[in-house]
Amino acid sequence: MASVDQREENMPRVIEAAIWCFENIGIEKTTRVLIAKQAGVTVRSLQRYFGTLENLIVEAIGVYMQRYSDSLQSELNQLVESNANGYEQLIAFLRNHLNYYRPDMPASLVVHEMELYFLKHDIPLTLLYQKIFNSKTQRSVIGELFKKGLDDGSIKKRSDIEVIYAYLVTTFPGMIIRISMMGAAYKHVPTTVTTEMIFDKYIEILDSLIKA
């Protein structure tokens, strides 16, 4: 009975340790030894609890994605309560990422690394999608706000609106990832261009495409 209690106590700590490794070391560099050391348990215990490292990583990804989803849902709820129109809520949501991802946007990079990890290790992407689509995602929030804007007339309807939407949900996450990677890898490169300036220009372009 004591061993069962210890297992129930240790497993959440192991998950937290894995997530810490994701954000601070990277998924690809995460090992049983690193997780065990961070969690204060033995490598043998990890094997008893989860079997393979792959199983542990998939489980930790599920927890991570749920937290990511909860944060997005909370943000969406605040926007809805503001009584702003769909376009205004969409722009506010996009701009909120300036604060949500700083300083080097680890959440964005972790989610990106998750996809790469699954592909590299031949893990069925359906497992990752189950973790994502059972919860709120950045793309789903953008989709909800975009539709609201079309419905209330704050986003103009045009013949190529599906292309514009695809442009938005493709380029925005990509921009976030690139900004975070550049910030982490090129801090030594002098530049007068700030993250705020990049966001402002992106919003300006989006404005010209969809604002009614």
C-alpha positions in Angstrom: 0.0 0.0 0.0 2.9 2.3 0.8 4.4 1.8 -2.6 1.1 2.6 -4.3 0.9 5.8 -2.2 4.4 6.7 -3.1 3.7 6.1 -6.8 0.7 8.4 -6.7 2.8 11.1 -5.0 5.8 10.7 -7.3 4.0 10.5 -10.7 2.8 14.2 -10.8 6.3 15.3 -9.6 7.8 13.3 -12.5 5.4 15.0 -15.0 6.4 18.4 -13.6 10.1 17.5 -13.9 9.6 16.5 -17.6 7.8 19.8 -18.3 10.7 21.7 -16.7 13.1 19.8 -19.0 10.9 20.6 -22.0 11.0 24.3 -21.3 14.6 24.7 -20.0 16.5 22.0 -22.0 14.3 21.0 -24.9 12.3 17.9 -25.6 15.0 16.3 -27.8 17.6 16.6 -25.0 15.3 15.4 -22.3 16.4 12.0 -20.8 15.3 9.7 -18.1 18.4 10.7 -16.0 17.6 14.4 -16.2 13.9 13.9 -15.4 14.7 11.6 -12.5 17.3 14.0 -11.1 14.8 16.9 -11.3 12.0 14.9 -9.7 14.2 13.4 -7.0 13.4 9.8 -7.9 15.3 7.0 -9.4 15.5 6.1 -13.1 14.1 2.6 -12.2 11.1 4.4 -10.7 10.4 6.2 -14.0 10.5 2.9 -15.8 8.0 1.4 -13.3 5.6 4.3 -13.6 5.7 5.0 -17.3 7.5 2.2 -19.0 9.4 3.9 -21.9 10.7 7.5 -22.1 8.4 8.0 -25.0 5.3 7.1 -22.9 6.4 9.6 -20.2 7.0 12.4 -22.8 3.6 11.8 -24.4 1.9 11.9 -20.9 3.7 15.1 -20.0 2.8 16.7 -23.3 -0.9 16.0 -22.5 -0.6 17.9 -19.2 1.4 20.7 -20.9 -1.2 21.2 -23.7 -4.1 21.2 -21.2 -2.4 24.1 -19.3 -1.7 25.9 -22.5 -5.4 25.4 -23.4 -6.6 26.7 -20.0 -4.5 29.8 -20.5 -6.0 30.4 -23.9 -9.5 29.8 -22.7 -9.1 32.2 -19.8 -7.8 34.9 -22.2 -10.7 34.3 -24.6 -13.2 34.6 -21.7 -11.8 38.0 -20.8 -12.1 39.1 -24.4 -15.7 38.0 -24.6 -16.6 39.8 -21.4 -15.1 43.0 -22.9 -18.1 43.4 -25.3 -15.7 44.3 -28.1 -16.6 43.2 -31.6 -15.0 40.1 -33.2 -12.2 42.1 -35.1 -11.3 44.0 -31.9 -11.1 40.8 -29.9 -9.0 39.1 -32.5 -6.5 41.9 -32.6 -6.4 42.1 -28.8 -5.8 38.3 -28.7 -2.9 38.6 -31.2 -1.3 41.5 -29.4 -1.6 39.7 -26.0 1.1 37.4 -27.3 3.6 40.2 -26.8 3.3 39.5 -23.0 2.2 35.9 -23.1 5.4 34.5 -24.6 8.2 36.7 -23.2 11.1 36.7 -22.7 12.0 34.0 -25.3 8.6 32.5 -25.8 9.3 29.0 -24.4 5.6 27.9 -24.7 5.6 28.6 -28.4 8.9 26.7 -28.9 7.8 23.8 -26.8 4.6 23.3 -28.8 6.7 23.5 -32.0 9.2 21.0 -30.6 6.4 18.6 -29.8 5.4 18.2 -33.4 9.0 17.7 -34.4 9.6 15.1 -31.7 6.6 13.1 -32.8 7.7 13.2 -36.5 11.3 12.3 -35.8 10.5 9.4 -33.5 7.7 8.0 -35.8 5.1 8.4 -33.1 1.6 8.6 -34.7 0.7 12.3 -34.9 -2.9 11.3 -34.0 -1.6 10.9 -30.4 -0.4 14.5 -30.5 -3.6 15.7 -32.1 -5.7 14.0 -29.5 -3.8 16.0 -26.8 -4.3 19.2 -28.7 -7.8 19.0 -30.2 -9.4 17.8 -27.0 -8.5 21.2 -25.6 -8.4 24.9 -26.7 -5.6 25.8 -29.1 -4.2 29.1 -30.4 -5.6 28.2 -33.8 -9.1 27.4 -32.5 -9.3 30.7 -30.6 -8.2 32.6 -33.7 -10.9 30.7 -35.6 -13.6 31.6 -33.1 -12.8 35.3 -33.1 -12.4 35.4 -36.9 -15.9 33.8 -37.3 -17.3 36.2 -34.8 -15.9 39.2 -36.7 -17.5 37.9 -39.9 -20.8 37.4 -38.2 -20.9 40.8 -36.6 -19.6 42.6 -39.7 -16.4 43.9 -38.1 -14.4 41.7 -40.5 -15.2 42.3 -44.1 -16.4 39.4 -46.3 -14.5 39.0 -49.5 -14.2 36.4 -52.2 -10.8 35.2 -50.9 -11.7 35.2 -47.2 -10.7 31.5 -46.8 -7.3 32.3 -48.2 -7.0 35.3 -45.8 -7.9 33.1 -42.9 -5.4 30.4 -43.9 -2.8 33.2 -44.2 -3.5 34.3 -40.6 -3.5 30.9 -38.9 -0.3 29.9 -40.8 1.8 33.1 -40.6 1.0 34.2 -37.1 2.1 31.0 -35.2 5.1 30.9 -37.6 6.1 34.5 -36.8 5.8 33.8 -33.1 8.1 30.8 -33.4 10.7 32.7 -35.5 10.7 35.7 -33.2 11.3 33.4 -30.2 14.1 31.5 -32.0 15.8 34.7 -33.2 15.6 36.1 -29.7 17.2 33.1 -28.2 19.9 32.6 -30.8 20.8 36.0 -32.1 20.9 38.2 -29.0 24.4 39.3 -30.0 23.2 40.8 -33.3 22.7 44.6 -32.9 19.3 45.8 -34.2 16.9 48.6 -33.7 13.9 46.5 -34.6 11.8 45.5 -31.6 9.2 42.7 -31.2 6.6 45.4 -30.8 7.5 46.9 -34.2 7.2 43.5 -35.8 3.8 43.0 -34.3 2.6 46.5 -35.2 3.6 45.9 -38.9 1.9 42.5 -38.9 -1.4 44.0 -37.5 -1.1 46.9 -40.0 -1.0 44.3 -42.9 -3.8 42.3 -41.3 -5.9 45.5 -41.0 -5.6 46.2 -44.7 -6.9 42.7 -45.5 -9.8 42.1 -43.1 -10.9 45.3 -41.2 -14.4 46.3 -42.4 
